Amino acid sequence: MKAFLKKNILTIIGVPLGALAGFLYWKFVGCNSGSCAITSNPVNSTIYGSIMGGLLFSIFQNNKNKTV
């Protein structure tokens, strides 16, 4: 379990940060008309933000294979 957490720490950090960013985007920018698929609902915006945050932070992981 520790190896999994150590290997994926950036993705694990990125998911809640992205969720917070998605929620704050809905709160302060949002969609006035309600026709926007992502930003019209706080749940959709938070889930989308968490996925994007996880993907963004996973880019910076070092995935070197240590094979002999």
C-alpha positions as CSV (number, residue, x, y, z in Angstrom):
1,M,0.0,0.0,0.0
2,K,2.9,2.4,0.8
3,A,4.5,1.7,-2.5
4,F,1.2,2.6,-4.3
5,L,0.8,5.8,-2.4
6,K,4.4,6.8,-3.0
7,K,4.2,6.0,-6.7
8,N,1.0,8.0,-7.2
9,I,1.3,10.8,-4.7
10,L,1.1,13.6,-7.3
11,T,-2.2,12.2,-8.8
12,I,-3.6,11.8,-5.3
13,I,-2.8,15.4,-4.5
14,G,-4.1,16.6,-7.9
15,V,-7.6,15.1,-7.5
16,P,-8.8,17.1,-4.5
17,L,-7.1,20.2,-5.7
18,G,-8.8,19.8,-9.1
19,A,-12.1,19.2,-7.3
20,L,-11.7,22.4,-5.3
21,A,-10.8,24.3,-8.4
22,G,-13.8,22.9,-10.2
23,F,-16.2,23.8,-7.4
24,L,-14.7,27.3,-7.1
25,Y,-15.1,27.8,-10.9
26,W,-18.8,26.8,-10.6
27,K,-19.2,29.2,-7.6
28,F,-17.6,32.3,-9.0
29,V,-17.8,31.9,-12.8
30,G,-20.4,29.2,-13.5
31,C,-23.1,29.4,-16.2
32,N,-25.9,31.9,-15.9
33,S,-28.2,30.3,-18.5
34,G,-28.0,26.8,-17.1
35,S,-27.3,25.3,-20.6
36,C,-23.6,24.6,-20.0
37,A,-23.1,20.9,-19.5
38,I,-20.2,21.1,-17.1
39,T,-20.5,24.4,-15.2
40,S,-24.3,24.5,-14.7
41,N,-24.2,22.0,-11.9
42,P,-21.7,22.0,-9.0
43,V,-21.4,18.2,-9.0
44,N,-20.5,18.0,-12.7
45,S,-18.0,20.9,-12.3
46,T,-16.4,19.3,-9.2
47,I,-16.1,15.8,-10.9
48,Y,-14.6,17.3,-14.0
49,G,-12.2,19.4,-12.0
50,S,-11.0,16.4,-10.0
51,I,-10.4,14.3,-13.2
52,M,-8.5,17.2,-14.8
53,G,-6.5,17.8,-11.7
54,G,-5.5,14.2,-11.4
55,L,-4.5,14.1,-15.1
56,L,-2.6,17.3,-14.9
57,F,-0.6,16.3,-11.8
58,S,0.1,12.8,-13.2
59,I,2.0,14.4,-16.0
60,F,4.8,15.3,-13.6
61,Q,5.3,11.8,-12.2
62,N,8.6,10.1,-12.8
63,N,7.8,6.6,-14.2
64,K,11.2,5.1,-14.7
65,N,11.2,1.3,-14.9
66,K,13.9,-0.2,-12.9
67,T,14.7,-3.5,-14.7
68,V,18.0,-5.2,-14.6
